[in-house]
Amino acid sequence: MCNDVSLTSILDCVTIDESEVIASINKLKSNLSAGPDGFPPVMYKRLKQSLCVPLTLLYNQFLFVGYVPSEWLTAHIVPVHKKV
């Protein structure tokens, strides 16, 4: 633990708005396979207008309480062999 580090600034008000959620969804590659949730990126892209409000509320609540589900902290990595 680092007790000698001084605190120079505090992030006390971080919020995410709906336009940021839509921009992030737009950056998803549509041709990728489904993630750990079982949903392909193309589904998020097609439903982005319906999903942006609940996702924005969810992300802001997680930021407010300072909690992220443990499932979101894990990754499923699958090596893919490429022919040379």
N, CA, C and O atoms as a GROMACS GRO file, in nm:
protein
  336
    1MET      N    1   0.084  -0.118   0.000
    1MET     CA    2   0.000   0.000   0.000
    1MET      C    3   0.088   0.123   0.000
    1MET      O    4   0.194   0.125   0.063
    2CYS      N    5   0.046   0.226  -0.070
    2CYS     CA    6   0.123   0.349  -0.083
    2CYS      C    7   0.062   0.458   0.004
    2CYS      O    8  -0.034   0.524  -0.037
    3ASN      N    9   0.116   0.476   0.122
    3ASN     CA   10   0.064   0.578   0.213
    3ASN      C   11   0.121   0.716   0.186
    3ASN      O   12   0.065   0.816   0.230
    4ASP      N   13   0.233   0.722   0.113
    4ASP     CA   14   0.299   0.851   0.091
    4ASP      C   15   0.254   0.921  -0.038
    4ASP      O   16   0.314   1.021  -0.076
    5VAL      N   17   0.152   0.871  -0.103
    5VAL     CA   18   0.101   0.933  -0.225
    5VAL      C   19  -0.003   1.038  -0.188
    5VAL      O   20  -0.098   1.010  -0.115
    6SER      N   21   0.018   1.159  -0.241
    6SER     CA   22  -0.077   1.266  -0.208
    6SER      C   23  -0.190   1.268  -0.310
    6SER      O   24  -0.170   1.243  -0.429
    7LEU      N   25  -0.308   1.299  -0.263
    7LEU     CA   26  -0.426   1.307  -0.346
    7LEU      C   27  -0.434   1.447  -0.405
    7LEU      O   28  -0.443   1.546  -0.331
    8THR      N   29  -0.432   1.456  -0.538
    8THR     CA   30  -0.433   1.588  -0.601
    8THR      C   31  -0.568   1.626  -0.660
    8THR      O   32  -0.599   1.744  -0.673
    9SER      N   33  -0.648   1.527  -0.695
    9SER     CA   34  -0.780   1.558  -0.747
    9SER      C   35  -0.875   1.442  -0.719
    9SER      O   36  -0.832   1.329  -0.697
   10ILE      N   37  -1.002   1.473  -0.719
   10ILE     CA   38  -1.105   1.374  -0.689
   10ILE      C   39  -1.207   1.374  -0.803
   10ILE      O   40  -1.251   1.480  -0.847
   11LEU      N   41  -1.243   1.256  -0.849
   11LEU     CA   42  -1.350   1.243  -0.947
   11LEU      C   43  -1.479   1.217  -0.871
   11LEU      O   44  -1.513   1.102  -0.843
   12ASP      N   45  -1.549   1.322  -0.837
   12ASP     CA   46  -1.668   1.304  -0.755
   12ASP      C   47  -1.797   1.308  -0.836
   12ASP      O   48  -1.903   1.276  -0.783
   13CYS      N   49  -1.791   1.346  -0.962
   13CYS     CA   50  -1.912   1.353  -1.041
   13CYS      C   51  -1.883   1.308  -1.184
   13CYS      O   52  -1.861   1.391  -1.273
   14VAL      N   53  -1.883   1.178  -1.204
   14VAL     CA   54  -1.864   1.122  -1.337
   14VAL      C   55  -1.998   1.066  -1.382
   14VAL      O   56  -2.057   0.983  -1.313
   15THR      N   57  -2.046   1.112  -1.496
   15THR     CA   58  -2.172   1.062  -1.548
   15THR      C   59  -2.154   1.025  -1.694
   15THR      O   60  -2.068   1.079  -1.764
   16ILE      N   61  -2.236   0.934  -1.738
   16ILE     CA   62  -2.238   0.891  -1.877
   16ILE      C   63  -2.373   0.930  -1.933
   16ILE      O   64  -2.476   0.910  -1.869
   17ASP      N   65  -2.373   0.987  -2.054
   17ASP     CA   66  -2.503   1.022  -2.113
   17ASP      C   67  -2.535   0.928  -2.229
   17ASP      O   68  -2.450   0.851  -2.275
   18GLU      N   69  -2.659   0.936  -2.275
   18GLU     CA   70  -2.709   0.843  -2.376
   18GLU      C   71  -2.630   0.850  -2.506
   18GLU      O   72  -2.611   0.749  -2.573
   19SER      N   73  -2.584   0.968  -2.542
   19SER     CA   74  -2.508   0.983  -2.667
   19SER      C   75  -2.375   0.908  -2.658
   19SER      O   76  -2.326   0.856  -2.759
   20GLU      N   77  -2.316   0.902  -2.540
   20GLU     CA   78  -2.190   0.828  -2.523
   20GLU      C   79  -2.214   0.677  -2.535
   20GLU      O   80  -2.131   0.605  -2.590
   21VAL      N   81  -2.327   0.631  -2.483
   21VAL     CA   82  -2.360   0.489  -2.495
   21VAL      C   83  -2.383   0.452  -2.641
   21VAL      O   84  -2.334   0.350  -2.688
   22ILE      N   85  -2.456   0.534  -2.713
   22ILE     CA   86  -2.481   0.509  -2.855
   22ILE      C   87  -2.350   0.514  -2.934
   22ILE      O   88  -2.329   0.431  -3.022
   23ALA      N   89  -2.263   0.609  -2.902
   23ALA     CA   90  -2.134   0.617  -2.972
   23ALA      C   91  -2.051   0.491  -2.948
   23ALA      O   92  -1.984   0.442  -3.039
   24SER      N   93  -2.054   0.439  -2.826
   24SER     CA   94  -1.981   0.316  -2.795
   24SER      C   95  -2.039   0.196  -2.868
   24SER      O   96  -1.966   0.111  -2.918
   25ILE      N   97  -2.170   0.189  -2.875
   25ILE     CA   98  -2.236   0.079  -2.948
   25ILE      C   99  -2.202   0.089  -3.097
   25ILE      O  100  -2.181  -0.014  -3.162
   26ASN      N  101  -2.197   0.209  -3.151
   26ASN     CA  102  -2.163   0.227  -3.292
   26ASN      C  103  -2.022   0.179  -3.324
   26ASN      O  104  -1.994   0.141  -3.438
   27LYS      N  105  -1.933   0.181  -3.226
   27LYS     CA  106  -1.794   0.138  -3.247
   27LYS      C  107  -1.778  -0.014  -3.248
   27LYS      O  108  -1.672  -0.065  -3.286
   28LEU      N  109  -1.882  -0.087  -3.206
   28LEU     CA  110  -1.872  -0.233  -3.205
   28LEU      C  111  -1.861  -0.286  -3.347
   28LEU      O  112  -1.923  -0.233  -3.440
   29LYS      N  113  -1.781  -0.390  -3.363
   29LYS     CA  114  -1.768  -0.454  -3.494
   29LYS      C  115  -1.881  -0.554  -3.510
   29LYS      O  116  -1.895  -0.647  -3.430
   30SER      N  117  -1.961  -0.536  -3.613
   30SER     CA  118  -2.081  -0.617  -3.634
   30SER      C  119  -2.050  -0.762  -3.669
   30SER      O  120  -2.133  -0.850  -3.645
   31ASN      N  121  -1.934  -0.788  -3.725
   31ASN     CA  122  -1.904  -0.923  -3.773
   31ASN      C  123  -1.842  -1.014  -3.666
   31ASN      O  124  -1.801  -1.125  -3.698
   32LEU      N  125  -1.835  -0.969  -3.543
   32LEU     CA  126  -1.777  -1.051  -3.438
   32LEU      C  127  -1.882  -1.146  -3.379
   32LEU      O  128  -2.002  -1.123  -3.391
   33SER      N  129  -1.833  -1.251  -3.316
   33SER     CA  130  -1.924  -1.347  -3.254
   33SER      C  131  -1.973  -1.294  -3.120
   33SER      O  132  -1.926  -1.190  -3.072
   34ALA      N  133  -2.066  -1.365  -3.061
   34ALA     CA  134  -2.125  -1.324  -2.933
   34ALA      C  135  -2.021  -1.324  -2.822
   34ALA      O  136  -1.925  -1.401  -2.824
   35GLY      N  137  -2.041  -1.236  -2.727
   35GLY     CA  138  -1.953  -1.228  -2.611
   35GLY      C  139  -1.999  -1.321  -2.501
   35GLY      O  140  -2.082  -1.408  -2.525
   36PRO      N  141  -1.946  -1.303  -2.379
   36PRO     CA  142  -1.984  -1.388  -2.266
   36PRO      C  143  -2.133  -1.384  -2.234
   36PRO      O  144  -2.186  -1.478  -2.175
   37ASP      N  145  -2.200  -1.275  -2.272
   37ASP     CA  146  -2.344  -1.265  -2.246
   37ASP      C  147  -2.428  -1.344  -2.347
   37ASP      O  148  -2.548  -1.360  -2.328
   38GLY      N  149  -2.365  -1.392  -2.453
   38GLY     CA  150  -2.435  -1.471  -2.553
   38GLY      C  151  -2.501  -1.390  -2.663
   38GLY      O  152  -2.565  -1.446  -2.752
   39PHE      N  153  -2.487  -1.258  -2.658
   39PHE     CA  154  -2.549  -1.171  -2.758
   39PHE      C  155  -2.444  -1.118  -2.854
   39PHE      O  156  -2.340  -1.068  -2.810
   40PRO      N  157  -2.468  -1.128  -2.984
   40PRO     CA  158  -2.372  -1.075  -3.082
   40PRO      C  159  -2.377  -0.923  -3.087
   40PRO      O  160  -2.480  -0.863  -3.058
   41PRO      N  161  -2.266  -0.859  -3.124
   41PRO     CA  162  -2.263  -0.712  -3.133
   41PRO      C  163  -2.368  -0.654  -3.227
   41PRO      O  164  -2.417  -0.543  -3.205
   42VAL      N  165  -2.404  -0.728  -3.332
   42VAL     CA  166  -2.503  -0.677  -3.426
   42VAL      C  167  -2.639  -0.657  -3.357
   42VAL      O  168  -2.716  -0.569  -3.397
   43MET      N  169  -2.669  -0.736  -3.255
   43MET     CA  170  -2.794  -0.718  -3.182
   43MET      C  171  -2.795  -0.584  -3.109
   43MET      O  172  -2.894  -0.512  -3.111
   44TYR      N  173  -2.682  -0.551  -3.044
   44TYR     CA  174  -2.673  -0.422  -2.975
   44TYR      C  175  -2.687  -0.307  -3.074
   44TYR      O  176  -2.752  -0.206  -3.044
   45LYS      N  177  -2.626  -0.321  -3.192
   45LYS     CA  178  -2.634  -0.215  -3.292
   45LYS      C  179  -2.776  -0.195  -3.342
   45LYS      O  180  -2.819  -0.081  -3.363
   46ARG      N  181  -2.849  -0.303  -3.362
   46ARG     CA  182  -2.986  -0.291  -3.413
   46ARG      C  183  -3.082  -0.240  -3.306
   46ARG      O  184  -3.183  -0.178  -3.340
   47LEU      N  185  -3.053  -0.266  -3.180
   47LEU     CA  186  -3.143  -0.224  -3.072
   47LEU      C  187  -3.090  -0.105  -2.992
   47LEU      O  188  -3.138  -0.078  -2.882
   48LYS      N  189  -2.992  -0.036  -3.044
   48LYS     CA  190  -2.925   0.070  -2.967
   48LYS      C  191  -3.020   0.179  -2.917
   48LYS      O  192  -3.001   0.230  -2.807
   49GLN      N  193  -3.120   0.215  -2.997
   49GLN     CA  194  -3.214   0.320  -2.953
   49GLN      C  195  -3.296   0.274  -2.833
   49GLN      O  196  -3.329   0.354  -2.746
   50SER      N  197  -3.329   0.146  -2.829
   50SER     CA  198  -3.406   0.092  -2.716
   50SER      C  199  -3.319   0.065  -2.595
   50SER      O  200  -3.366   0.073  -2.481
   51LEU      N  201  -3.192   0.034  -2.618
   51LEU     CA  202  -3.102  -0.003  -2.509
   51LEU      C  203  -3.028   0.113  -2.446
   51LEU      O  204  -2.977   0.101  -2.335
   52CYS      N  205  -3.020   0.227  -2.515
   52CYS     CA  206  -2.934   0.335  -2.465
   52CYS      C  207  -2.981   0.390  -2.330
   52CYS      O  208  -2.897   0.421  -2.246
   53VAL      N  209  -3.110   0.404  -2.308
   53VAL     CA  210  -3.158   0.459  -2.180
   53VAL      C  211  -3.132   0.362  -2.064
   53VAL      O  212  -3.074   0.404  -1.964
   54PRO      N  213  -3.173   0.234  -2.073
   54PRO     CA  214  -3.146   0.146  -1.960
   54PRO      C  215  -2.996   0.123  -1.936
   54PRO      O  216  -2.954   0.112  -1.822
   55LEU      N  217  -2.916   0.116  -2.043
   55LEU     CA  218  -2.772   0.099  -2.024
   55LEU      C  219  -2.710   0.222  -1.959
   55LEU      O  220  -2.622   0.210  -1.874
   56THR      N  221  -2.756   0.341  -1.997
   56THR     CA  222  -2.706   0.464  -1.936
   56THR      C  223  -2.738   0.467  -1.786
   56THR      O  224  -2.653   0.502  -1.705
   57LEU      N  225  -2.861   0.431  -1.751
   57LEU     CA  226  -2.900   0.426  -1.609
   57LEU      C  227  -2.815   0.324  -1.532
   57LEU      O  228  -2.770   0.350  -1.421
   58LEU      N  229  -2.795   0.209  -1.593
   58LEU     CA  230  -2.716   0.104  -1.529
   58LEU      C  231  -2.572   0.147  -1.506
   58LEU      O  232  -2.519   0.132  -1.396
   59TYR      N  233  -2.508   0.202  -1.609
   59TYR     CA  234  -2.368   0.246  -1.596
   59TYR      C  235  -2.354   0.358  -1.493
   59TYR      O  236  -2.260   0.357  -1.413
   60ASN      N  237  -2.445   0.454  -1.495
   60ASN     CA  238  -2.437   0.563  -1.398
   60ASN      C  239  -2.460   0.514  -1.255
   60ASN      O  240  -2.398   0.565  -1.162
   61GLN      N  241  -2.546   0.416  -1.238
   61GLN     CA  242  -2.568   0.360  -1.104
   61GLN      C  243  -2.442   0.288  -1.055
   61GLN      O  244  -2.405   0.301  -0.939
   62PHE      N  245  -2.378   0.214  -1.144
   62PHE     CA  246  -2.253   0.147  -1.105
   62PHE      C  247  -2.146   0.249  -1.066
   62PHE      O  248  -2.073   0.227  -0.969
   63LEU      N  249  -2.137   0.359  -1.140
   63LEU     CA  250  -2.041   0.463  -1.105
   63LEU      C  251  -2.076   0.528  -0.971
   63LEU      O  252  -1.987   0.557  -0.891
   64PHE      N  253  -2.204   0.549  -0.947
   64PHE     CA  254  -2.249   0.614  -0.823
   64PHE      C  255  -2.215   0.529  -0.700
   64PHE      O  256  -2.167   0.582  -0.600
   65VAL      N  257  -2.239   0.399  -0.708
   65VAL     CA  258  -2.214   0.313  -0.591
   65VAL      C  259  -2.073   0.259  -0.588
   65VAL      O  260  -2.031   0.199  -0.489
   66GLY      N  261  -1.997   0.278  -0.697
   66GLY     CA  262  -1.859   0.232  -0.700
   66GLY      C  263  -1.847   0.081  -0.709
   66GLY      O  264  -1.757   0.022  -0.649
   67TYR      N  265  -1.937   0.019  -0.783
   67TYR     CA  266  -1.938  -0.127  -0.792
   67TYR      C  267  -1.952  -0.170  -0.938
   67TYR      O  268  -2.029  -0.112  -1.015
   68VAL      N  269  -1.876  -0.272  -0.973
   68VAL     CA  270  -1.887  -0.334  -1.105
   68VAL      C  271  -1.904  -0.483  -1.081
   68VAL      O  272  -1.828  -0.542  -1.004
   69PRO      N  273  -2.003  -0.547  -1.145
   69PRO     CA  274  -2.022  -0.691  -1.125
   69PRO      C  275  -1.895  -0.769  -1.158
   69PRO      O  276  -1.824  -0.737  -1.254
   70SER      N  277  -1.866  -0.871  -1.080
   70SER     CA  278  -1.744  -0.948  -1.100
   70SER      C  279  -1.741  -1.014  -1.238
   70SER      O  280  -1.633  -1.035  -1.293
   71GLU      N  281  -1.858  -1.045  -1.294
   71GLU     CA  282  -1.862  -1.105  -1.428
   71GLU      C  283  -1.806  -1.009  -1.532
   71GLU      O  284  -1.753  -1.054  -1.634
   72TRP      N  285  -1.816  -0.879  -1.509
   72TRP     CA  286  -1.766  -0.781  -1.604
   72TRP      C  287  -1.616  -0.765  -1.596
   72TRP      O  288  -1.555  -0.704  -1.683
   73LEU      N  289  -1.554  -0.821  -1.491
   73LEU     CA  290  -1.410  -0.809  -1.473
   73LEU      C  291  -1.334  -0.929  -1.529
   73LEU      O  292  -1.212  -0.935  -1.518
   74THR      N  293  -1.405  -1.023  -1.588
   74THR     CA  294  -1.341  -1.140  -1.646
   74THR      C  295  -1.352  -1.133  -1.798
   74THR      O  296  -1.440  -1.067  -1.853
   75ALA      N  297  -1.261  -1.203  -1.864
   75ALA     CA  298  -1.261  -1.206  -2.010
   75ALA      C  299  -1.249  -1.352  -2.055
   75ALA      O  300  -1.185  -1.434  -1.990
   76HIS      N  301  -1.312  -1.380  -2.166
   76HIS     CA  302  -1.301  -1.512  -2.228
   76HIS      C  303  -1.214  -1.496  -2.352
   76HIS      O  304  -1.257  -1.436  -2.451
   77ILE      N  305  -1.094  -1.548  -2.346
   77ILE     CA  306  -1.001  -1.532  -2.456
   77ILE      C  307  -0.988  -1.666  -2.528
   77ILE      O  308  -0.958  -1.769  -2.467
   78VAL      N  309  -1.011  -1.663  -2.658
   78VAL     CA  310  -1.001  -1.784  -2.740
   78VAL      C  311  -0.893  -1.761  -2.844
   78VAL      O  312  -0.908  -1.675  -2.931
   79PRO      N  313  -0.784  -1.836  -2.836
   79PRO     CA  314  -0.678  -1.820  -2.938
   79PRO      C  315  -0.726  -1.872  -3.073
   79PRO      O  316  -0.790  -1.977  -3.081
   80VAL      N  317  -0.695  -1.799  -3.177
   80VAL     CA  318  -0.732  -1.838  -3.312
   80VAL      C  319  -0.605  -1.853  -3.393
   80VAL      O  320  -0.527  -1.759  -3.407
   81HIS      N  321  -0.584  -1.973  -3.445
   81HIS     CA  322  -0.464  -1.998  -3.526
   81HIS      C  323  -0.481  -1.938  -3.664
   81HIS      O  324  -0.582  -1.958  -3.732
   82LYS      N  325  -0.380  -1.862  -3.705
   82LYS     CA  326  -0.383  -1.803  -3.838
   82LYS      C  327  -0.281  -1.875  -3.924
   82LYS      O  328  -0.167  -1.898  -3.883
   83LYS      N  329  -0.323  -1.910  -4.044
   83LYS     CA  330  -0.231  -1.975  -4.136
   83LYS      C  331  -0.124  -1.876  -4.180
   83LYS      O  332  -0.150  -1.758  -4.200
   84VAL      N  333  -0.003  -1.929  -4.194
   84VAL     CA  334   0.108  -1.843  -4.235
   84VAL      C  335   0.132  -1.853  -4.383
   84VAL      O  336   0.221  -1.788  -4.437
   0.00000   0.00000   0.00000
